[in-house]
Amino acid sequence: MPEGKDNELARLARLAGQAMFIPIFLALYPLAFYWIGKQLDLWWGTGTWLAKIFLLLGLFSGARQVVKLIKRIMSDLS
């Protein structure tokens, strides 16, 4: 296999590996933030307010990370 083909294959494999983080960002960020909010609710006795706020923050953070990752992947492709 020509050397240029190996480099291209390695670059595409790296980009595919980066893209595999998208579901992790979309699942773990909201769950982790929700868990933190739930623990703070239990500690401070605030009902479920902090859990809901932290869940929204987790959704926003996960989406933000996905957008940043997609921009990075798109710039690497071009």
N, C-alpha and C positions, 0 to 999 in steps of 0.2 A: 504494500500500500504506500503511495507517495506520502512524503512527510507533511505536506500541506493538508492532505486528507485527514491525517491523524490529529493535527491541530484543530481542524474544523470539528471533528468528532468529539474531541475533548471539550471544546467550547460549548457545543450543543448539549453535551452531557452535564456540564456545569450549570447551564441555564435551566435544564430540566430539573436538576437537583434543587435549584433555587425556587422553581415554580412549585415544587412539592411542599414548600412551607406555607403556601396560601391556605389550605384547609386547617393547618395548625394555628395560624394566626386567627382565622375566623372562629375556631372552636375554643382554643385555650385562653385567649385573652378575655372573652366575656366570662368564662367559667372561673378563671382566677380572680378577676375583679369582683365577680359576684360573691365568691367565697370570702374575700377580704371584707366586703361590705357586710356580709352576714355575720362575720366574726365581730366586727365593730358594733353592729346592732346588738348582738348578745352582750358585749362588754359594756356598752353605754345604755342599753335598754331603750332604743329608739324605734322599736317595732320593726318594720321592714323598709324604712325610708332609705337608709344607707345602702342596703342591698340593691334596691332598685336604681339608685343613683350610680352606684359603682358598676352595675350591669350595663347601664347606658354608656358609661365611660369606657368599659371594656369593649363594647360594640364599636364605639367610635375609634378607639385605639387600634383594634384589630383591622378595621376598614382602612385606617390611615396607613398601617404597615403594609397592607396589601397594595394600596395605590403606590406607595414608595417602591415596593418590590417590582411591580409591573413596570413602572417608569424605568427602573434600573435594567430590567430584562430587555425592554424595548430599545434602550440606548445601546445595550451590548449587541443586540441583533443588527443594528444599523451601522 
